[in-house]
Amino acid sequence: MARGRALFKKLPAYLGAIQKYNPGTIVEWKHKGLQASTGKYVMGYVFWAFKPCIDGFQFCRNVISVDGTHLYTKYKYKLLIAAAMDGINRYCSLAFAVVDEETYPSWKWFLQQLSRHVIRGRRGMCLISDRHAGLIKAVREGPDFVSPHGVHRYCLRHFNRIMDEIKKQDVKAFAYLDAINKEKWTASHDGGWRCGILTTNMSECINGVLRGLALPVSALVEITLERTVHYFHVRAMKGQKMLQNNQLWTDFACKMFISWQQKTVEHTVTKYSHAQQSASVVTRRQVCGAYNISAASMVKDYYDVMAYNNTYSKHFEPVQSENYWDDPNFQLVHDPTIRTVTRPGRNQTTRIHNEMDWRQTRARQEAQQQQGDSSIQENVP
């Protein structure tokens, strides 16, 4: 416990050190107030975004995914994450925040920092999230994800299957959900804003790595830095290799283009209007060739190899030892109202059990049964 308090005390200094050695990195605080007895600030929210991630986002598609997860510490903190997708369809982190709860105020503050420090006036943004009530309300009050500047879309994971099940169980419930604006939760009515991204997998992928780690907040910040540095290095090397191979597009785009190109050879085209570029496609002829259209012009800019390299072109500088850190101008204490209440006994697991767990449970039950039978036999006169 003492070690945890010591690490928490270092949090302002550590985030300040990241800013010192990586200029342009953003750190924002929102305290709950000043503790009169100690003169220290009560932890509220903290937001951080690394400078290379902010710069790299300018070369990604205009889609941001956000998600939140619990931190398994002595205090009920939540981690909020914003993520984007690069030219090889890999997820890249944009910003993080630790808050006390996933509420309308915390989401509003997080989106405000995201808009101010990461989006920076960029228009045509699409935000993908779950349907958390506080988040939806916060999105409606922000400028970047409402018309005409941008849109908000819902995660579509398993949605169609779930809707079918709801319809079987309750037609009225299905009708209620079906009345929700379809632009937000159907790909067919999306208008192309999602760029093919249907779920919050971008942020959930990063969340999945951090979820369940019972680490102090300072250690969590350090992990976000180390893992971001690692994938920046790996992907920068991959980008250089694609350049050396004289590729025009990223590996993902090249693979998709070749696949589609092979399929178009099997089509034939009957032209109807050259001006409107309308045609009937049957088999064995390339549509683009029929109208002298360059197929390469249809590939999005973010699939360009140079765009991919620019995404990871900026580098991180290592954070020096504590001896070289600057003293922060404030000290922190935990908010005692969000302390986790501990109960005696073993904590109940939240992990979804699989076949291995079931086999182990059956084996344990059979062993207990055999022991019981043996005991009964020994006691028979």
C-alpha positions as CSV (number, residue, x, y, z in Angstrom):
1,M,0.0,0.0,0.0
2,A,2.8,2.4,0.9
3,R,4.5,1.6,-2.5
4,G,1.2,2.4,-4.3
5,R,1.0,5.7,-2.6
6,A,4.6,6.5,-3.5
7,L,4.0,5.7,-7.1
8,F,0.8,7.8,-7.2
9,K,2.7,10.7,-5.7
10,K,5.1,10.5,-8.6
11,L,2.4,10.7,-11.2
12,P,2.5,14.5,-11.8
13,A,6.3,14.4,-12.0
14,Y,6.4,11.4,-14.3
15,L,3.9,12.9,-16.8
16,G,5.8,16.2,-16.6
17,A,9.0,14.2,-17.5
18,I,7.3,12.7,-20.5
19,Q,6.4,16.2,-21.7
20,K,10.0,17.4,-20.9
21,Y,11.7,14.8,-23.1
22,N,9.0,14.6,-25.7
23,P,7.9,18.2,-26.3
24,G,4.4,18.6,-27.7
25,T,3.0,15.8,-25.6
26,I,-0.2,16.9,-24.0
27,V,-1.1,16.4,-20.3
28,E,-4.2,18.0,-18.8
29,W,-5.5,17.8,-15.3
30,K,-8.9,18.4,-13.6
31,H,-8.8,18.2,-9.9
32,K,-11.8,17.7,-7.6
33,G,-10.5,20.3,-5.1
34,L,-7.8,21.0,-2.5
35,Q,-7.6,18.9,0.6
36,A,-7.4,21.4,3.4
37,S,-5.6,19.1,5.9
38,T,-2.6,18.3,3.5
39,G,-2.7,21.1,0.9
40,K,-2.8,18.4,-1.8
41,Y,-5.1,18.2,-4.8
42,V,-7.7,15.4,-4.9
43,M,-7.4,13.4,-8.1
44,G,-10.2,14.0,-10.6
45,Y,-9.3,13.4,-14.2
46,V,-6.0,13.3,-16.1
47,F,-5.6,13.2,-19.9
48,W,-2.5,12.5,-21.9
49,A,-1.7,12.3,-25.6
50,F,1.8,11.6,-27.0
51,K,3.1,14.1,-29.6
52,P,4.1,11.4,-32.3
53,C,0.5,10.0,-32.0
54,I,-1.0,13.4,-32.5
55,D,1.1,14.1,-35.6
56,G,0.6,10.7,-37.0
57,F,-3.1,10.9,-36.9
58,Q,-3.1,13.6,-39.6
59,F,-2.3,10.8,-42.1
60,C,-5.0,8.3,-40.9
61,R,-8.6,8.1,-41.9
62,N,-11.1,10.5,-40.3
63,V,-12.5,7.9,-37.9
64,I,-11.9,7.8,-34.1
65,S,-13.1,5.0,-31.8
66,V,-13.5,5.6,-28.1
67,D,-14.1,3.1,-25.2
68,G,-13.7,2.8,-21.5
69,T,-12.6,0.1,-19.1
70,H,-12.2,-0.5,-15.3
71,L,-8.9,-0.3,-13.6
72,Y,-8.5,-3.0,-11.0
73,T,-6.8,-1.0,-8.3
74,K,-7.7,0.0,-4.7
75,Y,-9.7,2.9,-6.2
76,K,-12.5,2.7,-8.8
77,Y,-10.7,4.5,-11.6
78,K,-11.7,4.1,-15.2
79,L,-9.5,4.3,-18.3
80,L,-10.8,6.1,-21.4
81,I,-9.1,5.5,-24.7
82,A,-9.3,7.1,-28.2
83,A,-7.8,5.2,-31.1
84,A,-7.5,5.5,-34.9
85,M,-6.6,3.1,-37.8
86,D,-3.6,3.3,-40.0
87,G,-3.0,2.4,-43.7
88,I,-2.5,-1.3,-43.0
89,N,-5.7,-1.5,-40.9
90,R,-3.8,-1.6,-37.6
91,Y,-5.0,0.2,-34.5
92,C,-3.0,3.1,-33.1
93,S,-3.7,5.0,-29.9
94,L,-4.5,8.7,-29.9
95,A,-5.2,9.6,-26.3
96,F,-5.8,8.3,-22.8
97,A,-7.5,9.5,-19.7
98,V,-8.0,8.2,-16.1
99,V,-11.3,9.3,-14.6
100,D,-13.3,8.4,-11.5
101,E,-16.3,7.2,-13.4
102,E,-17.7,6.8,-16.9
103,T,-20.3,9.6,-16.7
104,Y,-21.5,12.5,-18.8
105,P,-19.1,15.0,-17.1
106,S,-16.0,12.7,-17.6
107,W,-16.8,11.8,-21.2
108,K,-17.5,15.5,-22.0
109,W,-14.2,16.5,-20.5
110,F,-12.4,13.7,-22.4
111,L,-14.0,14.7,-25.8
112,Q,-13.2,18.3,-25.2
113,Q,-9.5,17.5,-24.7
114,L,-9.6,15.2,-27.7
115,S,-11.0,17.9,-29.9
116,R,-8.7,20.6,-28.6
117,H,-5.4,18.7,-28.7
118,V,-5.8,15.9,-31.3
119,I,-8.5,16.8,-33.8
120,R,-7.6,20.5,-33.8
121,G,-10.4,21.7,-36.1
122,R,-10.2,18.8,-38.6
123,R,-13.6,18.4,-40.2
124,G,-15.4,15.3,-41.5
125,M,-14.7,13.3,-38.4
126,C,-16.6,10.1,-37.5
127,L,-16.8,9.0,-33.9
128,I,-17.6,5.3,-33.2
129,S,-18.6,4.3,-29.7
130,D,-21.0,2.1,-27.7
131,R,-24.3,3.6,-26.5
132,H,-23.3,4.8,-23.1
133,A,-25.9,7.4,-22.1
134,G,-23.3,9.9,-20.7
135,L,-21.2,9.6,-23.8
136,I,-24.1,10.1,-26.2
137,K,-25.1,13.2,-24.3
138,A,-21.5,14.5,-24.4
139,V,-21.2,13.9,-28.1
140,R,-24.3,15.9,-28.8
141,E,-22.9,18.9,-27.1
142,G,-19.5,18.9,-28.9
143,P,-18.8,20.5,-32.3
144,D,-16.7,17.8,-33.9
145,F,-19.1,14.9,-34.1
146,V,-22.4,16.5,-35.1
147,S,-23.6,17.8,-38.4
148,P,-22.2,19.6,-40.4
149,H,-18.7,19.0,-39.0
150,G,-18.9,15.3,-38.3
151,V,-21.0,12.3,-37.3
152,H,-21.5,9.9,-34.4
153,R,-21.9,6.2,-35.1
154,Y,-22.6,3.2,-32.9
155,C,-20.6,0.0,-32.7
156,L,-22.3,-2.7,-34.8
157,R,-20.8,-5.8,-33.3
158,H,-23.3,-8.7,-33.3
159,F,-26.0,-6.1,-33.9
160,N,-27.9,-7.9,-36.7
161,R,-27.9,-11.2,-34.8
162,I,-29.1,-9.6,-31.6
163,M,-31.8,-7.7,-33.4
164,D,-33.1,-10.9,-34.9
165,E,-33.2,-12.5,-31.4
166,I,-35.0,-9.5,-30.0
167,K,-37.6,-9.6,-32.8
168,K,-38.3,-13.3,-31.9
169,Q,-38.8,-12.5,-28.2
170,D,-40.6,-9.1,-28.3
171,V,-41.9,-7.4,-31.5
172,K,-42.5,-4.2,-29.6
173,A,-39.0,-4.0,-28.3
174,F,-37.7,-4.6,-31.9
175,A,-39.9,-1.8,-33.2
176,Y,-38.5,0.6,-30.6
177,L,-34.9,-0.2,-31.5
178,D,-35.8,-0.2,-35.2
179,A,-37.0,3.4,-34.9
180,I,-33.5,4.6,-33.8
181,N,-31.8,6.7,-36.5
182,K,-30.4,4.0,-38.8
183,E,-27.5,6.2,-39.9
184,K,-26.0,5.6,-36.5
185,W,-26.1,1.8,-36.4
186,T,-26.4,0.5,-40.0
187,A,-23.6,0.3,-42.5
188,S,-26.1,0.6,-45.4
189,H,-27.4,4.0,-44.2
190,D,-24.0,5.3,-43.0
191,G,-23.1,7.4,-46.0
192,G,-19.5,6.2,-46.0
193,W,-18.4,8.0,-42.8
194,R,-17.2,4.8,-41.1
195,C,-14.6,4.0,-43.9
196,G,-15.6,0.3,-43.4
197,I,-15.0,0.3,-39.6
198,L,-18.1,-1.2,-38.0
199,T,-17.1,-1.7,-34.3
200,T,-15.1,-0.1,-31.5
201,N,-12.4,-2.8,-32.0
202,M,-9.8,0.0,-32.4
203,S,-10.1,1.2,-28.8
204,E,-11.1,-2.2,-27.5
205,C,-8.0,-3.8,-28.9
206,I,-5.8,-1.5,-26.8
207,N,-8.2,-1.8,-23.8
208,G,-7.8,-5.6,-24.1
209,V,-4.1,-5.3,-23.4
210,L,-4.6,-3.1,-20.4
211,R,-7.8,-4.6,-19.0
212,G,-7.4,-6.5,-15.8
213,L,-3.9,-5.2,-14.9
214,A,-4.0,-4.3,-11.2
215,L,-1.4,-1.6,-11.6
216,P,-1.0,1.9,-10.0
217,V,-1.9,4.8,-12.3
218,S,1.7,5.8,-12.7
219,A,2.6,2.3,-13.9
220,L,-0.4,2.3,-16.3
221,V,0.9,5.6,-17.9
222,E,4.3,4.0,-18.2
223,I,2.9,0.9,-20.0
224,T,0.9,3.1,-22.5
225,L,4.2,4.9,-23.3
226,E,6.3,1.8,-23.7
227,R,3.8,-0.1,-25.9
228,T,3.2,2.9,-28.1
229,V,7.0,3.4,-28.5
230,H,7.3,-0.3,-29.4
231,Y,4.7,-0.4,-32.1
232,F,5.9,3.0,-33.6
233,H,9.3,1.5,-34.0
234,V,8.0,-1.8,-35.5
235,R,5.7,-0.1,-37.9
236,A,8.2,2.5,-39.0
237,M,10.6,-0.3,-40.0
238,K,7.7,-1.9,-41.9
239,G,7.0,1.3,-43.7
240,Q,10.7,1.6,-44.8
241,K,10.6,-1.9,-46.1
242,M,7.6,-1.1,-48.3
243,L,9.3,2.0,-49.6
244,Q,12.4,-0.1,-50.5
245,N,10.1,-2.4,-52.4
246,N,8.9,0.6,-54.4
247,Q,5.3,0.0,-53.3
248,L,2.7,2.6,-54.1
249,W,0.3,1.4,-51.5
250,T,0.5,-0.5,-48.2
251,D,0.5,-4.3,-48.0
252,F,-3.1,-4.4,-47.1
253,A,-4.2,-2.1,-49.9
254,C,-2.1,-4.0,-52.5
255,K,-3.6,-7.3,-51.5
256,M,-7.1,-6.0,-51.7
257,F,-6.4,-4.2,-55.1
258,I,-5.0,-7.4,-56.7
259,S,-7.9,-9.4,-55.4
260,W,-10.5,-7.0,-56.8
261,Q,-8.5,-6.6,-60.1
262,Q,-8.6,-10.4,-60.7
263,K,-12.4,-10.4,-60.1
264,T,-13.0,-7.6,-62.6
265,V,-11.4,-9.6,-65.5
266,E,-14.4,-11.9,-65.2
267,H,-16.9,-9.1,-65.9
268,T,-18.3,-7.8,-69.2
269,V,-19.7,-4.3,-69.5
270,T,-22.5,-2.8,-71.6
271,K,-22.3,0.9,-71.7
272,Y,-25.5,3.0,-71.2
273,S,-24.2,6.5,-70.8
274,H,-20.6,7.7,-71.1
275,A,-21.4,11.1,-69.5
276,Q,-23.0,9.5,-66.4
277,Q,-20.6,6.5,-66.5
278,S,-23.5,4.1,-66.2
279,A,-23.3,0.5,-67.4
280,S,-24.6,-3.0,-67.0
281,V,-21.9,-5.4,-65.7
282,V,-22.2,-9.1,-66.7
283,T,-18.8,-10.9,-67.0
284,R,-15.3,-10.9,-68.5
285,R,-14.3,-7.3,-69.0
286,Q,-12.8,-4.6,-66.7
287,V,-15.3,-1.9,-65.9
288,C,-12.6,0.9,-65.3
289,G,-11.0,0.0,-68.6
290,A,-14.3,0.4,-70.4
291,Y,-14.4,4.1,-69.4
292,N,-10.7,4.7,-69.3
293,I,-10.8,5.3,-65.5
294,S,-7.6,4.7,-63.5
295,A,-8.4,2.2,-60.9
296,A,-5.5,3.6,-58.8
297,S,-7.4,6.9,-58.5
298,M,-10.1,5.0,-56.5
299,V,-7.6,4.0,-53.7
300,K,-7.9,6.3,-50.6
301,D,-5.0,8.5,-49.7
302,Y,-4.4,6.9,-46.3
303,Y,-3.4,3.6,-48.1
304,D,-0.5,5.4,-49.7
305,V,2.9,4.1,-48.5
306,M,4.1,7.7,-47.9
307,A,1.1,8.4,-45.8
308,Y,1.8,5.3,-43.8
309,N,5.4,6.3,-43.3
310,N,4.3,9.7,-42.2
311,T,2.0,8.2,-39.6
312,Y,5.0,6.8,-37.8
313,S,7.7,9.2,-38.9
314,K,8.0,11.0,-35.6
315,H,10.0,9.3,-32.8
316,F,10.0,9.2,-29.0
317,E,12.8,10.2,-26.7
318,P,13.5,8.1,-23.6
319,V,12.5,9.5,-20.3
320,Q,15.5,10.0,-18.1
321,S,15.8,8.8,-14.5
322,E,13.9,10.5,-11.6
323,N,17.0,12.5,-10.7
324,Y,16.4,14.6,-13.9
325,W,12.7,15.2,-13.4
326,D,11.4,18.6,-12.6
327,D,9.4,19.1,-9.4
328,P,5.7,19.5,-10.2
329,N,3.9,22.5,-8.8
330,F,1.3,20.4,-7.0
331,Q,0.8,17.1,-5.2
332,L,-2.0,14.5,-5.5
333,V,-4.1,12.4,-3.2
334,H,-6.7,9.8,-4.0
335,D,-10.3,10.6,-3.7
336,P,-11.4,8.4,-0.7
337,T,-15.0,8.2,-1.9
338,I,-14.0,5.9,-4.8
339,R,-12.0,3.5,-2.7
340,T,-12.8,-0.1,-3.5
341,V,-14.6,-1.9,-0.6
342,T,-12.8,-5.1,0.1
343,R,-14.7,-8.2,1.3
344,P,-13.4,-11.3,3.0
345,G,-12.8,-14.4,1.0
346,R,-11.6,-14.9,-2.5
347,N,-12.7,-12.4,-5.2
348,Q,-15.1,-13.7,-7.7
349,T,-13.6,-13.9,-11.2
350,T,-15.1,-11.9,-14.0
351,R,-13.5,-14.0,-16.7
352,I,-15.7,-16.0,-19.0
353,H,-15.1,-19.7,-18.4
354,N,-14.2,-22.0,-21.2
355,E,-14.0,-25.8,-21.7
356,M,-10.8,-26.0,-19.8
357,D,-12.5,-24.5,-16.7
358,W,-15.4,-26.9,-17.1
359,R,-13.1,-29.9,-17.3
360,Q,-11.2,-28.8,-14.2
361,T,-14.4,-28.3,-12.3
362,R,-15.8,-31.7,-13.3
363,A,-12.5,-33.4,-12.4
364,R,-12.5,-31.7,-9.0
365,Q,-16.1,-32.7,-8.3
366,E,-15.4,-36.3,-9.3
367,A,-12.3,-36.4,-7.0
368,Q,-14.4,-35.0,-4.1
369,Q,-17.1,-37.6,-4.8
370,Q,-14.6,-40.4,-4.8
371,Q,-13.1,-39.2,-1.5
372,G,-16.6,-39.1,-0.1
373,D,-17.4,-42.7,-1.3
374,S,-14.1,-44.0,0.1
375,S,-14.9,-42.4,3.5
376,I,-18.4,-44.0,3.6
377,Q,-16.9,-47.4,2.8
378,E,-14.3,-47.1,5.6
379,N,-17.0,-46.3,8.1
380,V,-19.2,-49.3,7.2
381,P,-19.0,-51.9,10.0
